[in-house]
């Protein structure tokens, strides 16, 4: 009997997961289907705001659950290894996890600010020029506060300043 390589098995498992979470063949955003725009509907109407509010809340919840898992993991795995190499490895792993959680903490703050913008009916409009950011861009990056053109200009300016 032929043995499947681990790469093939993990790819098959990934495909299975994609099929189960994506029954209609569309990508899923934090467990939510993409917004289906209707012909002639106003931009950032109540339905769209509710859709993005749900995405942001689900994303925030996922991040908070990850924080809880990290705390539990660090408490469970904390050990005083007698071997300096083992102790250093554990400290490096914890350091990496804490850096990741710090980035996620900052993202949670940004999500909270974005949720306030949704409540204030200020969500979905570019901070610099005021035009619509667009439903598809917001689905790709729900915390976006600049339209594609303004973001591109910002990135060009940043490259010029930093020389990158």
N, C-alpha and C positions, 0 to 999 in steps of 0.2 A: 504494500500500500504506500503511495507516495506521501511524503511528509511536506506539509505547507511550510514555507518559510515564515518567520515572524512578521516580515514586512507584508507579505500577502495576507496573513491573518489579520493584522492590524488594519490594513486597507479595507478588507471585507467588513470588519467590525465598524469601521468609520462609515462605510457605505450604508450598512444596516442602520446605524444611528441617524444618518442623514435622511434615509427613507422614512424612518418612524417619526422624526421630528418635522418632516417636510412632506407631508402626504400629497399636497397639491403641486409639488414641483417648484415651489417658490422659497427663497431664503427666509429664514426665521430671525427676527430681532428679539433676543432675550425671551424667546418663547412666543412672540407675537408675530402675526402675519404682516407683511408690508401693507401700507395704506393704499387702498384702491381709490384713485382720484376719479371723481365723477365729472362728466362733461358739464361745463358751465358753473361749477361750484366755486365759491369765493376762496381765496387763499387764506389759510389759517382760520378757518371757520371753527365752530365748536367741536365738530367731529375730529378734525385734524388736531386741534389742541388736546383733546382727550386721548387721541391715539399716541401723541408724543409724550403726554403726561404718563401714560401707562408704560411706555418704553423706558422713560427715565426712572420711574419708580422701580420697575423690574430690574433694571441695570444696577440701581443703588442697592436693592435688596441682595442681588448676587454678590456685590462687593462686600456688603456687610457680613454676609454668610462666610465669605472667604476670610475676612478678618477674624471671625469667631473660630474658624477652623485653624488658623495660624496660631492663635493664642492657645487653643487646646493642644495643638501639636507641640508647641514649644514647652508647655507644661509637662506633657506626657514624655517627651523625648529628652528633657533636660537631665543630664547625667554628668557626674564628675569623673571623667575618664582619667585613669592613672597615666595612660600613655599620652605624652604631649602631642603627638601627631593626630591621635583620635580626637583629643580636646580641640585642637586647632581646626580640624575638619568640621566638627560640630559648630564651633563658633563662626566659621565661614558660612556654613549653611544657614545659620540663624541670621547672620548679617545680611545675606542675600535676601532672605524672606522679609526681613524688616525693611530693607530698601524698597522692595516691591510693594509692601503694605503702605509705606510712606507715599509712594506715587499714587496708590489707590486712594489713600486718605485725601490727597489733593484733588483727585478726580471726583470723589464724593462731594467735596466742597463745591466743585464746579457744577456738578449735577444739581445740588441744592440751589445754587444761584440760578441755574437754568429753569428749575421748577418755579422759582419766584417769577421769572420772566414770563413763563407760561400763564401763571395766575394773573399777572399784570397786563396780559394781552400784548406783550412786547416781544414775544417769541417768534422767530422765523424771519426777522428782518435784520439786514446788515447794520452793524453798529457804526460803520463809517459812511456808507452812502444811502442807507435806508431802503434799498430795494429788497425784494423777496429773495431769501436764501435758496428756497426751493425744497420741495418735499423730499426728493431723492437724495439731495445732499444732507438734509437733516436726518434721513434714515441711515445714511452712511456714518454720519457724525452728529448724533443728537445734541451735543453741546456746542455746535458751531455757532459763532456769533458774527462771522463775516461771510459775505458771498464769495464765490470762487474767484472773481476778478480782484477783489480787495485782498483776499488771502494771498493770491499770486503776487500782487504788488508788494505786500508785506514781506514775503519770502525773498523777493528780488532785492528789496532794500536791506534786509538782514544779511544776505550774501555779500552785498557791496560793503556793508559796514564791517563785517567779520572777515571778509576776504576769502570766504569759503566757496 
